[in-house]
Amino acid sequence: MCGKDYIAIRVLEDFFKYYGVPLESLHLPNNSCRAQREVIDGIPYYMSRISKDKYLSCGGQPLKKNLTHISYSLSLQSDPQEINKTIIRQPIIKMEYTCIYPYVRTVSLPFPVIPVSSETVMRVEEHDVTIQMQLYTDYTYTESYTATPTIALGDKVYVEVTEPADFFLVRLNDCWATQSSKPTDTDGLVHYLIRNGCTSDHSVTFNVTSGTSTNGESSTVRYNFNMFRFTVKPHDVYLHCTVQLCDPDDNASCKPICNSISKRAAIMVDQTQGLLSYGPIRVEMPQKPQSSKALKCSF
C-alpha cells in the first residue's frame, strides 16, 4: 500500500503459519522495525507500516529517480529459525516491495476557481516571456482586485497588460468582451473594445504609463472603458486581449496607426500573438423600484 505519507505491506497470517514463521521474527531491514498482527473483517494479517520519516532509519533503499517518477523500496523478512541452536532448516522469508510516485500529479478542487488576474507565456525568439493582465479599482492603478469585480454600469473599468521583465514593448492588437469564458465562443454576444491596436468603443481611453499614453510604447499598456452589460443574459463579462511583443529598438513599427489603413498594421496582425483572458466581471445591477400600491379615493 503506497500512501501519501506512508508505505505498508500486509500478508495473510496463514501464509506465515504455513511456513512456520512466527510474528516475532518478522521485521524490516532494521531489526527494530517489527511487523504487527492486525485483524480486518475477521481475517488476521501480519503487516508493517512505516511513515516516510522513518523510511531510511528502517532500512529503506536509496531513492531512485528518473525524469517522471521517484521510487521507494523496502523488504519484509524473517529471522532464521534455529533447531537445537546448531542447524537451520526453514527458509528465510523475504518480501521486497516498491512504491512508485509520479513527480507531476493532476488535482482538482470541488469548487470553481475564479481568477483575479490572467497570465500567459509567449515564446519570443529563444526566450519565454510572461505577460499579465489585471483589473484595478481606480485610475491610480495601485490596487488590483483580489476577488471577482462587481462594477456598476457606466463606471470606469481600469485594465493593465504588462510584461513584468520590462524587456519588450507591449502592443494590444485586439481586446473584446464575451458572455463566455471562451474567447472564440460564437454562441453568445461579442463586443470589441480595441481592434488592430486602435479604440473600437468610443469610451475606451489609453492611460498614461511611464510618460507615454499610446499603445505599443512601453512594456505596460493601460486603458479604461465604461462598464456595460449585454442585452441578454448572462450579464457577466469576460475580457480577452491579443498581445504583440516588440523589440525596444523597433518602437516605430510597434505603434499602431489609427484612423487609416496601413501596411504596417496588416503585418502586425500576421505575427505571433499571445492571448489573455480575464473574468468574469460582474455587473452591479440597479435595484428595481418597488411598485406603488393603488390608492382608493372616495369623494
C-alpha positions as CSV (number, residue, x, y, z in Angstrom):
1,M,0.0,0.0,0.0
2,C,1.5,3.3,-1.2
3,G,0.0,6.2,0.8
4,K,0.7,9.8,0.6
5,D,2.9,9.7,3.7
6,Y,3.4,6.0,4.4
7,I,4.4,2.7,2.9
8,A,2.8,-0.6,4.1
9,I,2.8,-4.3,3.3
10,R,0.1,-6.7,4.5
11,V,0.1,-10.5,4.2
12,L,-2.3,-13.2,5.4
13,E,-1.3,-14.7,8.7
14,D,-2.0,-18.2,7.2
15,F,0.9,-17.7,4.8
16,F,3.4,-17.4,7.6
17,K,1.9,-20.2,9.6
18,Y,2.2,-22.5,6.6
19,Y,6.0,-21.8,6.6
20,G,6.2,-21.8,10.4
21,V,7.3,-18.2,10.6
22,P,6.2,-16.6,13.9
23,L,5.2,-12.9,14.0
24,E,8.1,-12.2,16.4
25,S,10.6,-12.9,13.7
26,L,9.3,-10.5,11.0
27,H,11.0,-7.2,10.6
28,L,12.2,-4.6,8.0
29,P,16.0,-4.5,7.2
30,N,16.4,-2.7,10.5
31,N,15.5,-5.2,13.2
32,S,13.9,-2.6,15.4
33,C,11.1,-2.0,12.9
34,R,8.9,-5.0,13.6
35,A,5.7,-6.4,12.0
36,Q,2.4,-6.4,13.8
37,R,-0.7,-8.5,13.7
38,E,-4.0,-6.9,12.6
39,V,-7.5,-8.3,12.1
40,I,-9.5,-6.8,9.3
41,D,-13.1,-8.0,8.7
42,G,-12.3,-11.1,10.8
43,I,-9.2,-12.0,8.8
44,P,-5.8,-11.9,10.6
45,Y,-2.8,-10.3,8.8
46,Y,0.8,-9.7,9.5
47,M,1.7,-6.2,8.4
48,S,4.3,-3.5,8.5
49,R,3.6,0.2,8.1
50,I,6.1,3.0,8.3
51,S,5.9,6.7,7.7
52,K,8.1,8.5,5.2
53,D,10.0,10.0,8.1
54,K,11.2,6.5,9.2
55,Y,11.8,5.1,5.7
56,L,15.6,5.5,5.8
57,S,16.0,4.6,9.5
58,C,14.1,1.3,9.0
59,G,16.4,0.3,6.2
60,G,14.7,1.7,3.1
61,Q,16.8,1.6,-0.2
62,P,18.2,4.8,-1.5
63,L,15.6,6.7,-3.5
64,K,15.6,6.1,-7.3
65,K,14.6,8.9,-9.6
66,N,14.1,9.5,-13.3
67,L,12.5,12.3,-15.2
68,T,9.0,11.4,-14.3
69,H,8.9,9.3,-11.1
70,I,10.5,8.5,-7.8
71,S,10.5,5.1,-6.2
72,Y,10.9,3.8,-2.6
73,S,11.9,0.1,-1.9
74,L,11.7,-1.9,1.3
75,S,11.7,-5.6,2.3
76,L,9.9,-7.5,5.0
77,Q,12.0,-10.5,6.1
78,S,12.1,-13.2,8.8
79,D,14.9,-14.2,11.1
80,P,16.4,-17.7,10.6
81,Q,14.7,-20.4,12.7
82,E,17.4,-22.4,14.5
83,I,16.9,-26.0,15.5
84,N,18.8,-27.0,18.7
85,K,21.0,-23.9,18.1
86,T,23.0,-25.9,15.6
87,I,21.1,-26.1,12.3
88,I,18.6,-24.1,10.3
89,R,16.0,-25.9,8.1
90,Q,13.3,-23.4,7.4
91,P,13.9,-20.9,4.5
92,I,14.1,-17.2,5.3
93,I,11.1,-15.3,4.1
94,K,11.9,-12.1,2.3
95,M,9.3,-9.9,0.5
96,E,10.6,-7.0,-1.4
97,Y,8.1,-4.2,-2.3
98,T,8.3,-0.9,-4.1
99,C,6.2,2.2,-4.2
100,I,6.4,4.5,-7.2
101,Y,5.2,8.1,-7.2
102,P,4.9,10.4,-10.2
103,Y,6.6,13.9,-9.9
104,V,3.6,15.6,-11.5
105,R,0.0,14.9,-10.4
106,T,-3.3,16.2,-11.6
107,V,-5.5,17.5,-8.9
108,S,-8.9,19.1,-8.8
109,L,-11.0,21.2,-6.4
110,P,-14.6,20.6,-5.6
111,F,-15.4,24.2,-6.4
112,P,-14.6,26.5,-9.3
113,V,-11.6,28.9,-9.0
114,I,-12.4,32.4,-10.3
115,P,-9.2,34.2,-11.4
116,V,-8.4,37.7,-10.4
117,S,-5.6,38.1,-12.9
118,S,-4.6,36.5,-16.1
119,E,-1.1,35.3,-17.2
120,T,0.3,33.7,-20.3
121,V,3.8,32.8,-21.5
122,M,4.9,33.8,-25.1
123,R,7.9,32.4,-26.9
124,V,9.9,35.2,-28.5
125,E,13.0,34.0,-30.4
126,E,14.6,31.8,-27.7
127,H,13.0,33.5,-24.7
128,D,9.9,32.6,-22.6
129,V,8.2,35.9,-21.8
130,T,5.4,36.2,-19.2
131,I,2.5,38.6,-19.9
132,Q,-0.1,39.6,-17.3
133,M,-3.5,41.2,-17.3
134,Q,-5.2,42.7,-14.2
135,L,-8.1,45.0,-13.4
136,Y,-7.6,47.8,-10.9
137,T,-10.0,49.7,-8.7
138,D,-9.3,53.2,-9.9
139,Y,-7.2,55.4,-12.2
140,T,-4.1,55.2,-9.9
141,Y,-3.5,51.6,-10.8
142,T,-2.2,50.9,-7.3
143,E,-4.8,48.4,-6.0
144,S,-5.9,45.4,-8.1
145,Y,-9.0,43.4,-7.5
146,T,-8.5,40.4,-5.3
147,A,-11.9,38.9,-5.9
148,T,-14.4,38.9,-8.7
149,P,-15.0,42.6,-9.6
150,T,-18.6,43.9,-9.4
151,I,-18.8,47.2,-11.3
152,A,-21.8,49.5,-11.8
153,L,-23.0,50.3,-15.3
154,G,-21.2,53.3,-16.7
155,D,-18.3,53.2,-14.1
156,K,-14.8,53.0,-15.4
157,V,-13.0,49.7,-15.7
158,Y,-9.2,50.0,-15.4
159,V,-7.2,47.4,-17.3
160,E,-3.5,46.8,-17.3
161,V,-1.5,44.5,-19.5
162,T,2.2,44.3,-18.7
163,E,5.4,42.4,-19.4
164,P,7.0,42.5,-15.9
165,A,10.6,41.9,-17.0
166,D,10.4,45.3,-18.8
167,F,12.3,44.0,-21.8
168,F,9.8,44.1,-24.7
169,L,7.3,46.7,-25.8
170,V,3.7,45.6,-25.4
171,R,1.0,46.3,-28.0
172,L,-2.6,45.3,-27.7
173,N,-3.9,44.3,-31.1
174,D,-7.5,43.3,-30.2
175,C,-9.5,43.4,-27.0
176,W,-13.1,42.2,-26.8
177,A,-15.7,41.1,-24.3
178,T,-17.8,38.0,-24.4
179,Q,-20.6,36.3,-22.4
180,S,-18.4,33.2,-22.2
181,S,-15.0,32.4,-20.7
182,K,-14.0,31.0,-24.1
183,P,-12.6,33.8,-26.2
184,T,-13.6,32.2,-29.5
185,D,-17.1,31.3,-28.4
186,T,-19.6,32.5,-31.1
187,D,-22.8,31.3,-29.3
188,G,-23.1,34.5,-27.2
189,L,-22.7,38.2,-27.9
190,V,-19.3,39.8,-28.6
191,H,-18.3,43.5,-28.1
192,Y,-15.0,44.9,-29.3
193,L,-13.1,47.5,-27.3
194,I,-9.8,47.6,-29.3
195,R,-9.3,46.5,-32.9
196,N,-5.9,46.5,-34.8
197,G,-4.4,48.4,-31.9
198,C,-6.9,51.2,-32.0
199,T,-10.0,52.0,-30.0
200,S,-13.2,50.5,-31.2
201,D,-15.5,51.5,-28.3
202,H,-15.9,55.3,-28.0
203,S,-15.5,55.1,-24.2
204,V,-12.0,53.4,-24.4
205,T,-9.1,55.6,-23.4
206,F,-5.4,54.6,-23.2
207,N,-3.9,55.8,-19.9
208,V,-0.5,57.4,-19.3
209,T,2.2,54.9,-18.4
210,S,5.8,55.9,-17.7
211,G,5.3,59.2,-19.7
212,T,3.5,57.5,-22.6
213,S,-0.2,57.4,-23.3
214,T,-0.5,55.3,-26.5
215,N,-0.5,51.6,-27.3
216,G,2.9,50.0,-28.1
217,E,5.3,52.5,-26.5
218,S,6.3,50.7,-23.3
219,S,6.2,47.3,-21.5
220,T,2.9,48.2,-19.9
221,V,-0.4,49.2,-21.6
222,R,-3.2,50.7,-19.5
223,Y,-6.6,51.5,-20.8
224,N,-10.1,52.1,-19.4
225,F,-13.7,51.8,-20.6
226,N,-17.1,52.4,-19.3
227,M,-18.8,49.3,-17.8
228,F,-21.6,47.9,-19.9
229,R,-23.8,44.7,-19.9
230,F,-25.1,42.6,-22.7
231,T,-28.7,43.0,-23.7
232,V,-29.5,39.3,-22.9
233,K,-28.4,37.0,-20.0
234,P,-25.8,36.2,-18.8
235,H,-24.8,39.7,-18.0
236,D,-21.3,38.7,-16.7
237,V,-18.5,40.0,-19.0
238,Y,-15.3,38.1,-19.9
239,L,-12.5,40.2,-21.2
240,H,-9.9,39.0,-23.8
241,C,-6.9,40.6,-25.4
242,T,-4.4,39.5,-28.0
243,V,-0.9,40.9,-27.3
244,Q,2.1,41.6,-29.6
245,L,5.6,41.9,-28.2
246,C,8.1,44.2,-30.0
247,D,11.8,44.8,-29.8
248,P,12.6,48.0,-27.8
249,D,14.6,49.2,-30.8
250,D,11.6,48.8,-33.1
251,N,9.4,51.4,-31.4
252,A,8.1,53.0,-34.6
253,S,6.7,49.8,-36.1
254,C,5.1,48.7,-32.7
255,K,2.8,51.8,-32.5
256,P,-0.5,51.3,-34.4
257,I,-1.5,53.9,-36.9
258,C,-5.2,54.7,-36.2
259,N,-7.8,56.4,-38.4
260,S,-6.1,55.0,-41.5
261,I,-5.4,51.7,-43.2
262,S,-1.7,50.9,-43.2
263,K,0.5,48.1,-44.4
264,R,2.2,48.1,-41.0
265,A,-1.0,47.2,-39.2
266,A,-1.6,44.2,-41.5
267,I,1.9,42.9,-40.9
268,M,1.5,43.1,-37.1
269,V,-1.7,41.1,-37.2
270,D,0.1,38.2,-39.0
271,Q,2.8,37.9,-36.4
272,T,2.6,35.5,-33.4
273,Q,0.3,36.8,-30.7
274,G,-0.4,35.9,-27.1
275,L,-3.9,35.6,-25.7
276,L,-5.0,36.8,-22.3
277,S,-8.5,36.3,-20.8
278,Y,-10.0,37.7,-17.6
279,G,-13.3,37.1,-16.0
280,P,-16.0,37.2,-15.0
281,I,-16.5,40.9,-14.4
282,R,-19.9,41.2,-12.8
283,V,-22.3,44.0,-13.5
284,E,-23.8,45.8,-10.5
285,M,-27.5,45.8,-11.5
286,P,-29.7,48.7,-10.2
287,Q,-32.3,47.9,-7.7
288,K,-35.8,47.7,-9.2
289,P,-38.1,50.3,-7.8
290,Q,-40.9,48.9,-5.7
291,S,-44.3,49.2,-7.4
292,S,-46.6,51.6,-5.6
293,K,-49.9,50.3,-4.3
294,A,-53.0,51.7,-5.8
295,L,-54.9,54.1,-3.6
296,K,-58.6,54.1,-3.3
297,C,-60.1,57.5,-3.1
298,S,-63.7,58.4,-2.2
299,F,-65.4,61.7,-2.9
